[in-house]
Amino acid sequence: MGLYRTKAIVLRSRKFAETDSLLTLLTRKKGKITVIAKGVRKSNSSLRGGVQLFTYNDMLLYEGRNLDIVTQSQCLEAFTSIQENMEAMAAASYWCELLDKFVPDGERDLSLFALALAGFHLLALDYDELTMRALEVKLLLQRGYMPELERCVSCGRILQHGEPIGFSAVKGGVLCGSCRQGDVVPMTSESVRAWQQLQRIELTKLGRLKVSGGGLSALDKALEKYLAVQLECPLKARPILREIVQTP
Ligand SMILES: [Zn+2]
């Protein structure tokens, strides 16, 4: 292929050699890839503006033997409001970590790319907890992870409104009042319904959804466990984000 052009979001950036950077990109053309930006850490590099973290760019890359090489990059959206707000910054870091961990290398997926970009748009507007939960739920759904939220995963009974509910990340769904025991996260009907609504709602209409503080808190804990079980590892940026949000 030689030279190719693609839209790309910068998910990660690491120093490499003296003046280079290794970038993890989510691209429209090749999915998630690791590329090299040569000389980008020199102060006079023309690439600098187009390879920053959390930016959306139009890139020209050259296919190298091992890693593709960024030859030109024009920043399309810098999401500067994310850089100006600590919460939004921590949320964007977490969104990058989620995308990095859930998306396998080299899998082209336009709907995933659209979701990733929509996530940055939302976080640039305003950070709130429901937005982050929505992005987690949408990403899980997009990757095919749909927990059972209607029937008890142990006895199969349809849950009744208002009954005590448990969520088992390992069993992949909710447990009724009689079956909930062992390693379960306590949930309420409201928090289970919120998870279902987040699966269905368009991200642009998120403002219409009302979830109480208690409902959000239960959803937060259930999602944290579920994500960790699916990934088989805890997420590093998630507790950092929580700490920043909770610090007055
Ligand atoms: Zn049951």
Boltz pocket constraint, residues with backbone or C-beta under 6 A from the ligand:
constraints:
  - pocket:
      binder: B
      contacts: [[A, 152], [A, 153], [A, 154], [A, 155], [A, 156], [A, 157], [A, 175], [A, 176], [A, 177], [A, 178], [A, 179], [A, 180]]
      max_distance: 6.0
